[in-house]
Amino acid sequence: MRPRQKIIEMFSTFIELEEDKFSKWLIDIKLHRNIQNYLESSPFVPNSENFWALHWHKCWREESNSLVRIHLSAYLQESNYWAAKKTIAKFTNSQYSLADYFQMANAEIETILKQFNPEKCSSLKAYATMAVPSRLKDILRQRKEADICTNWALLRKVSKKQLLEAFAQAGLSPILIAQYRLAWTCFKELYVQNQPGGTKSLPEPEPQLWEAIVNLYNRERQNQLTQSTPESTREKIEQWLTQTAVYVRGYLYPPVSSLNLVIPEDDYTKTFDLPDPSSESLIAQMIAQEDAQNQQNQQSQIEAVLLKTLQTFEAKTQEILQLYYQQGLTQPQIVERLQMSQPTVSRRLIKCRESMLKALIQWSQDTLNISVTSNLVNDMSSDLEEWLKVKYGESR
């Protein structure tokens, strides 16, 4: 495939799934023409996917052009697909399918583009490969929290900005927004978090509290509502607050079905004969072609960071690591071999891992501009353990 044709396809094609499996590629003709015109008018521009990814990202930051954003969405399709595959493999008991995770990943494009800093990471795809799986884990955590959070707990913790954005997304009229907002303000002012069950399981207000909320609303409506409205009742305000919780959930944790990037197959799109991204041949092709040099450089940098940290450990600690990872001895066996106490051996092993993990996190923040989450730390910790096993295994 010619280099320029490959660039055109990367920035104008989208994955379509069917029955939770890869179905086909769709090419957006408008995107295809747009990038083709760019390439034809710039004959001396490099035929590099990374060059064009950074170019479109710069255009997006400077102009917020929707067409540019769709180019980048197309470019990150494979990264999102692999993130979805990785997530479904880790969360086998989840209620979501591969298509659900893929849709969630596509919905995170805007966040990924905002967080990507080309001054700290030279590859948008490399950044997305690291960041999207972490974002999906955070989404799952948030959705789980939302599922167990009562309406009253949700209304207590939501901010005014989020509330108004939720109302705007729901398409409410200005007068209805004003009434809902005032009801929420009265509720939040009077419903004090003094229940012992924690903030996620706050119960429905008691009858006397409902009465106080209603009285406060009816007093404040005369000053805070621009249009004259009749006095409200407990039933009406409870209905408003319950509906408000529905709007807030829909805004903060939208249903998966609403996240899908719909690309109709009409005069603006056509099917495109590309390999199935789930095939082994494409995996090999991706490893060989997509940012191979950049990935190799990053792996070399990580290796150097970890080896440098290893060298800072004293000789006795180095010996403990060799016995544990290279010879496969258990901690009690190491205690017997080195005539050291069990707590000392355990403490040194833990301290070594913590020091190396801290160095790895610092490198990720400085080089890849990645926000560290608990999920990402867990992944790095697992990867570090594998690296130690492989590293010392080479010396056997």
N, C-alpha and C positions, 0 to 999 in steps of 0.2 A: 504494500500500500504506500502511495506517495506521501512524503511527510506533510505537505500542505493539506492533502485530502484527509489525513488522519487528524490534523488540528481542527478542521471544519467539523468533522464528525464528533469530536470530543466536546465541542461547545454548542452543539445543536441537537443532540439526541437524548432521548429519555427512555428509561426502562419501564416496561409495562409488565405487571405481574398478573397471573391468572391462576386461580385455585392455589394460591400461596406458593407459586413457582414462577420462575422467569418465563415469560411468554414471548416477548419480542422487543425490539428497539423501535421507537418512533422518532422520526426526524422532523423537527419543526422547520418548515420551509422558510419562514420569515427569518429565523435565526441563521439558517443555512446561507441565505442570500446575504445577510448582514455581514457575517464574518468573511464570506467569500469576497465581498466588495472590499473589505478592509485589507485582506491579503493581496488582492490584485492591485490595490492602490499603494501598497507598501512592499514592493518587490525585494527590498534589501533588509526587511525585518526578519529576524531569526525564525526558523520553523521549530520553535520550542514551545511545548505546552505550558511550561512554567513561565516563560516570558509572557504569553498571552493571559495566563491566569492572573499574574501580577498586574498586567496592563488593565484588564477588565476590573480587577479589584480597585485599582487606583481611580478608574473612571467612576465606579460605583460610589466610592467615598466622596469624590468631588462633585458629582452630579446627581447622585441618588436616582439614576436612570433605571426604570423598571426593565427595559430590554437587556441592559447589561446584567442585572440581577438574574434574569432567566438564563443568560449565557453561563453564568457561574453556577446556577442550579443544575444545568445540564452537565457541566464539567464535574460536579461533585456527586453525580448519580452513582457511580461505582463505589465511591467511598461510603456513601450512605447505605448502599446495598450490603457491603461487607460489614458495616457496623450493625446492620439489622441481623445478618447471619450470626455474627459473634454474640449479639445480645440474646437471641433466641436459644443459642447453644448453652449459654450460662444460666438462663432463667427458664428451665424446662417446665416448671410448674406454673408459669405465668399464663394469664388468660389471653394474652395477645399472640397474634400470629406473625409470621414473617412480614406479611403485607402491612400489618399494623405498625410494626417497628420501622419499616421502610418509610411509611407515611410520617411517623413521628420525626424521623431523621430529616426528611425533606422540609418539615415545618421549622426545623432549627437552622435553616440556611441563613436567615437574617442575623441570628445570634452569632453564628460561626464567623460570618463576614465582619461583624462589628468587633469581635474579640481578636481576630487575626491581626497581627502586627508584623508586616514584612521586614521591619528593621530587626526583629528578633528571630524570625523564622523565614527562611527564604522560599519555602514551598507551601502553598495553600493546601495542596492535597495531603502533604505530610501532616500539617496541623490538623486538618479535618479528620484524618485517620486516627489521631490521638484524641481529639476533642469530642467528636460525635458520640462514640460509645460512652464516654463519661457523662455527656448530656442526657443520653437515654437512661442511664442508671439513675440520674437525679430526677428525671421525669417519673420513673417508676416509683421512686421513694415518695415524691410529692403526691402522686395519685393514690398510693397506699394510705398516706396521711389524710388525704381528702376523704377517702372512703370511711375512715373511722372517726372523722371529725364531725361533731354534731353541727346543726345549723347555727346554733347559738354560739358555739366556740368559733365557727368560721366568721360569723358577723362580728365577734369581738376582736379578732386579730386582723381583719382586712383593713387596709388603709383607705383614706378618703379618695386618693387618686385612683386606686384600683377599683373602688366602688363606682366612681363616675365613668371610668373606662368600660366597666361591665355594663352599665346602663346604656352607654352610647352604642356598644356592640349589639345590645338587645333591641335598639331602635325605638326606645321609649320617647314619648312626647316630653317637652320641657316641663309642663305642669306635673306630669306623673313622676318625672325624675325628682322634682322638688319635693313632692309628697313622700316618695320612697326615701329620699335622702334625710328628710327631717325625722321620719319615723326611726330610721337607723341611728341618727344622732341622739335621739331621746333614749333609745334602747342602750346605746353604748355608754351614755352618761350615767344611767341608773343601774345597769346590770354589772355589778362589781364582781371581779373574779375572786371570790372567797370560798369557792367550793373545794373540798379536799381531793377530788378525783382527777385533778390536772386540767390543763387548758383544752384538751382534745374532747373531753366528755362532759362539757358543761351542760347541765340540764335545762329544760324549759323554765322560763321565769315562773315564780309563784303567783297566785291570783292577786295578792296585794301589790306585787311589783308590776304586773300588767296594768293595774289601776293607776299606779304612779306614772307609768310610761304614757298611758292614754291622756292623763290630765296634763302632763308636760307638753305633749304634742298639741293638744287643743289650745293651750295658752300660747305656745310659740308660733303656731300657724298664722296668727294675726299679724305677727311682726316679720316672719321669715318668708312667707309665701306671697308672691307678687299678685296672685289672683285670689279672689275670695272663694273659700271652700267651706263646706259645712263641717260641723264637728264630726270627729271620727269615733269609732267604737273599738273595743278590744278585738273583736272578730276581724274588723277591717285591717287594723294595724298588724295583727298576727299574720293575716294573709299577705300583707305587703312584705313583711320581714321574711316570711317563708319563701316568697317569690324572689326576694332580693338574694337570698342564699342560693337559689337555683341559678340566677344570673351570674353571681360571683363564681360559682363552681364552673359554669360554662365558659367563663372568661379565663379563669386561672388554669383549669384543667379541661380543655375542650375535648369532646369525644373524638376518638380516632377517626371516625368517618368524615369529620369536617376538616381534617388536616390534609387530605390527599390532594396532590397537585394534579388537577384534571387537565389532560391534554386531548381534546376531541380529535378523533380520526376523521378529518374532513379535508377540504381543499388546502388547509394550512399545514397538514401533517401527512406523512406517509410512512409505511413500514420500511425498516432498513435492515439489511441482511448483515448482522454482526454476530459474533459468537455469543453463546449463552455465558453470562458472567459467572455462573456457578460451575462451569466446566473446568476441569483440571488444566486443560491446555491454556485457558485464558489466565489462570493463576500464574502459570509459568511465564506467560507473555507479559503479564503485569510486572512481575518481579524483574524481568529482563529489560523492559522498556520504560516503565514509569518511574522517573526520578531515581534511577538506579544509582547514579553517582552520589546524589544527595543523601539517599538512604545509607549508602556505604559510609559516607563521611560522618553521618550522625552516629552510626553504630561504632565507628572508630573513636569518636569523641566520648561516647558513653563508656566504652572499654577503658579509655585512658583515665576517665574520672574515677572509675571503680578501682583500677589498678593503683592509682595514686593514693586513694584512700586506704587500700590494703597495706601499702608501704609505710603508713604512719603508725601501724600497730606494733607494739613491742614484740620481741622475739618469742616470749612464752605464749602470747596470744596467737601469733602466727602458727606456732606448733599445735595449739588447740584446734585451729581451723583446719590444718592439714590432717590431723587425726580424725576429725569429725567428718569432713567432706571428702578427703582423698582416700583414707583408709576405711571409712565407714564405721568407726567405732561409736558406741553409744556413750552418753555422758558418764555413766558409772564406770565404763571401761577406761575412759580418759582419766577419771579420778584415780583409778588404780594405777594407771601407767605413769602419771605425772606426780602422784602423791599430793594432790591438791584437794581442797574441800569441794563438795558438790555445788554449794552456792557460788563459789568462785568461778568454777567452770561455766555454770549456767549464766552467770552475770556477764562474763567476758564474751560469750557467744551472742547474747542479746545486745550488748553494747556495740559489738562489731556490726551486726546487722543494722542497728539504728544509725550508726555513723555512715554506713554506706548508703542506706536509704535516704538519709538527709542530704548527702552529696548528690544523689540521683535526682531528688526533688528540686534542689537548687539549680542543677543544670537544666532541667526541664523548664523551670520558670524563666531562667536567664536566656536560654537559647530558643525554646519553642513557644514562649509566651503563653504557657498553659496554666489555667487556674487550677490550683490543687484542691481536689475534693477528697472526701473519705474513700469514695469508690476508687478514685485514681491511685490513692496511696496503697490501698489493698492490692490493686493490680500490680503496682510497682514492686511491692513487697514479694508477691508471688514470683514475678519475673526475676527479682534479685536472687531469690532462693534457687531458682533454676540455673541462673548464671553461675552461682557459686558451685553448684553440683557439676556443671559442665567444665568450669575452669579448673577445679581441682581434679576432676576425672581425667582431664588431658594428661595429667602428670603421673597417672598410674602406670 
